[in-house]
């Protein structure tokens, strides 16, 4: 599934020519907060686009439609489920003779006590690449968060290099020792998580029964590493202006986080003061 020639993630042809026509990177931009589009939103107001989205129709897509390649679902989903955090996993072989660095945009945190993360691998156990093989054999990894200042280096690890070529050397990134796992963390990373494998689940194709298409790895975070200038005094909050995280969008596109919007969670006792007079406090019904 992850074969570049079949997926054709790059829509441009000669990408360097396209890139040269674009504005230079603006290193002076700072992370900042803005208001929401509609700061005066009230209960029952609905979407903030004045009903424009309701004027558009939708089309139904059957992921298993006859003749629809599975790569179409892949391209569709990575362009629609965005932005996605990127887990930059470092692993080490069981005998310690080799290591691996690889980015995974099928990554997410799903629990905090214990800290639990999930990582999705393309392909089954029978075709496991170095990262999954190392994780299965050692039960250990480090999840590093990709930031602006080493994006190019992290992206370079996705190259289809021959077996045995070191990603650390190719990227110029710096390995740093961990406390609970033998794999190295990326020293350039603002935030890293030492992880222990909890369990895995292999997935089978619906379109081609018997074909293994992916593996889910469930990983427990056993130690956090945060850069000293990014963490607050209580060690419970990372500064987004320092982290400068990069996310994955569709195709070959990455997202840069420049703006934040703060919206407090509503309190029922306060919300109902506006909702009740409008008749919006109703019992739940089927489909609503």
C-alpha positions in Angstrom: 0.0 0.0 0.0 2.9 2.4 0.7 4.5 2.1 -2.7 5.0 5.6 -4.1 4.6 4.6 -7.7 1.2 3.0 -7.2 -0.1 5.7 -4.7 1.2 8.7 -6.6 1.1 11.0 -3.6 3.1 13.7 -5.5 0.6 15.4 -7.9 3.1 17.8 -9.4 5.6 15.9 -11.5 8.8 18.0 -11.1 8.2 19.1 -7.5 11.3 21.3 -7.2 10.1 23.5 -10.0 6.7 24.0 -8.2 8.4 24.6 -4.9 10.7 27.3 -6.4 7.6 29.3 -7.4 6.4 29.5 -3.9 7.1 32.1 -1.2 10.1 31.5 1.1 9.6 30.1 4.6 8.7 32.8 7.0 10.8 32.2 10.1 9.5 35.4 11.8 5.9 34.1 12.1 4.9 33.5 15.7 2.2 31.3 17.2 -0.7 33.4 18.3 -4.3 33.3 19.4 -7.3 34.6 17.5 -11.0 34.9 18.2 -13.4 32.3 16.8 -15.2 33.2 13.6 -18.4 33.9 15.7 -17.5 34.9 19.2 -21.2 35.8 19.9 -22.4 32.3 19.1 -25.5 31.3 21.1 -27.1 27.9 21.8 -29.1 26.8 18.7 -27.1 29.0 16.2 -25.7 26.0 14.4 -22.8 26.4 11.9 -21.0 29.7 11.5 -21.2 29.8 7.7 -24.7 31.3 7.4 -26.1 28.0 6.0 -23.8 27.8 3.0 -22.8 24.2 3.8 -26.4 23.2 3.7 -26.7 24.2 0.1 -24.2 21.5 -1.0 -25.1 17.9 -1.7 -23.0 14.8 -0.7 -22.1 11.7 -2.7 -21.9 8.2 -1.2 -18.7 6.3 -1.6 -18.5 2.6 -1.1 -15.0 1.7 0.0 -15.4 -1.8 -1.5 -17.0 -0.7 -4.8 -16.1 -3.0 -7.7 -13.0 -1.8 -9.4 -12.0 0.7 -6.7 -8.4 0.2 -5.7 -7.6 0.1 -2.0 -5.1 2.9 -2.6 -8.0 5.2 -3.5 -9.3 4.7 0.1 -5.9 5.4 1.4 -5.6 8.7 -0.5 -9.1 9.7 0.4 -8.7 9.1 4.1 -5.3 10.8 4.5 -6.8 13.9 2.8 -10.0 13.9 4.8 -8.9 12.9 8.3 -6.6 15.9 9.0 -4.6 17.2 10.5 -2.9 14.1 11.9 0.0 14.1 14.4 3.1 12.4 13.2 4.7 9.8 15.4 8.4 9.7 14.6 9.4 6.3 16.0 12.9 5.3 16.9 13.5 1.6 17.5 16.4 -0.8 18.0 17.0 -4.4 17.0 17.0 -7.1 19.6 20.7 -7.7 19.3 21.4 -3.9 19.3 23.2 -4.1 16.0 20.9 -1.7 14.1 18.3 1.0 14.7 15.5 2.6 12.8 13.8 6.0 12.5 10.5 6.3 10.6 7.5 8.7 10.6 3.9 7.4 11.1 0.9 9.7 10.6 -1.4 6.9 11.8 -0.5 7.9 15.4 -2.6 9.1 18.3 -2.7 9.3 22.1 -5.9 7.5 23.4 -5.5 7.5 27.2 -3.6 9.2 30.0 -3.7 6.8 32.9 -1.8 4.8 31.8 -0.5 6.9 28.9 -1.5 4.9 25.8 -0.6 5.6 22.2 -1.5 3.8 19.0 0.5 3.5 15.8 -0.7 2.0 12.5 1.7 0.1 10.2 0.9 -0.6 6.6 1.1 -4.3 5.7 1.0 -7.4 7.8 3.4 -9.2 10.1 4.6 -11.2 7.1 6.0 -8.1 5.4 7.0 -6.2 8.5 9.6 -3.5 7.9 12.4 -2.7 10.4 10.3 -0.4 12.6 7.6 -3.0 13.3 10.1 -5.9 13.4 12.2 -4.1 16.0 9.1 -3.2 18.1 7.8 -6.7 18.0 11.1 -8.3 19.0 12.1 -5.8 21.7 8.7 -4.5 22.8 10.2 -1.0 23.0 10.3 2.3 21.0 10.4 6.0 21.4 7.7 8.3 19.9 9.2 11.7 19.0 7.0 14.6 18.0 8.1 16.3 14.8 8.7 20.1 14.9 9.4 22.7 12.3 13.1 22.8 13.0 13.8 19.2 11.8 11.0 18.5 9.4 13.2 18.0 6.4 15.4 15.5 8.3 12.3 13.6 9.5 10.8 13.4 6.1 14.0 12.0 4.7 13.6 8.9 6.8 10.6 7.9 4.6 13.0 7.2 1.7 12.9 3.7 0.2 16.6 3.1 1.0 18.1 -0.4 0.8 18.0 -2.6 3.9 20.7 -1.7 6.4 21.1 2.0 5.5 21.1 4.1 8.7 18.4 6.8 8.9 20.3 8.5 11.7 23.3 9.1 9.4 21.1 10.1 6.4 19.3 12.7 8.5 22.1 14.1 10.6 19.8 13.9 13.7 21.2 13.2 17.1 20.5 10.0 19.1 20.1 10.6 22.9 20.0 8.0 25.7 16.7 7.0 27.3 16.0 5.7 30.8 13.6 2.8 30.4 14.1 1.6 26.8 17.3 0.9 24.8 16.1 2.7 21.7 17.4 6.3 21.3 15.3 9.3 21.4 15.8 12.2 18.9 17.6 14.9 20.8 16.3 17.6 18.5 12.7 16.7 19.4 11.0 19.1 21.9 8.9 16.2 23.2 9.5 12.5 23.2 7.9 9.4 24.8 9.6 6.2 25.8 7.2 3.4 25.0 6.6 -0.2 25.8 4.5 -2.4 23.5 1.2 -3.5 25.1 -0.4 -5.5 22.3 -0.9 -5.6 18.5 -3.8 -6.4 16.1 -3.4 -7.4 12.5 -6.0 -6.4 9.9 -7.2 -8.3 6.9 -8.4 -6.9 3.6 -12.2 -6.9 2.9 -11.6 -6.6 -0.8 -9.0 -9.4 -1.0 -9.7 -11.9 1.8 -6.6 -13.4 3.3 -4.4 -10.4 2.4 -3.0 -8.7 5.5 -3.1 -4.9 5.1 -2.1 -3.4 8.4 -1.0 -3.7 12.0 -2.2 -1.7 15.0 0.4 -1.3 17.8 -0.8 -0.2 21.2 2.0 1.4 23.2 2.3 2.5 26.8 4.2 5.6 27.5 6.6 5.0 30.4 8.7 8.1 30.4 8.3 11.6 29.0 11.1 13.9 27.8 10.4 17.7 27.4 12.8 20.4 26.4 13.4 22.6 29.4 12.3 25.8 27.7 9.0 24.3 26.4 7.6 22.8 29.7 5.9 24.8 32.5 6.8 24.7 36.2 4.3 22.0 37.0 5.6 19.9 34.1 2.0 19.5 32.7 1.9 21.9 29.7 4.0 22.2 26.6 4.3 25.7 24.9 3.0 25.4 21.3 5.2 28.3 20.3 8.3 26.2 21.3 6.9 22.8 20.1 6.0 24.2 16.7 4.4 20.8 15.7 4.1 19.7 12.1 1.0 17.7 11.1 0.2 15.5 8.0 -2.4 16.5 5.5 -3.2 14.7 2.3 -0.7 13.5 -0.3 2.8 15.0 0.3 1.4 18.0 2.3 2.3 18.9 5.8 0.5 21.4 8.0 2.2 24.2 10.0 0.4 25.3 13.2 0.4 29.1 13.5 -2.9 30.0 15.2 -4.8 28.9 18.2 -8.4 29.4 19.3 -9.5 29.0 22.9 -13.1 27.9 23.6 -13.9 27.0 27.3 -16.2 24.0 27.8 -19.7 25.2 28.5 -21.2 24.7 31.9 -24.8 23.3 31.9 -26.1 25.7 34.5 -25.0 28.6 32.4 -25.8 27.2 29.0 -29.4 26.3 29.9 -30.1 29.9 30.9 -30.0 30.7 27.1 -31.2 27.4 25.8 -34.4 27.0 27.8 -36.0 30.2 26.7 -35.5 29.2 23.1 -37.1 25.8 23.6 -33.8 24.0 22.9 -33.8 21.8 26.0 -35.6 18.7 24.6 -35.4 15.0 25.3 -33.3 12.9 23.0 -35.0 11.2 20.1 -34.0 8.6 17.5 -31.5 10.0 15.1 -31.1 13.3 17.0 
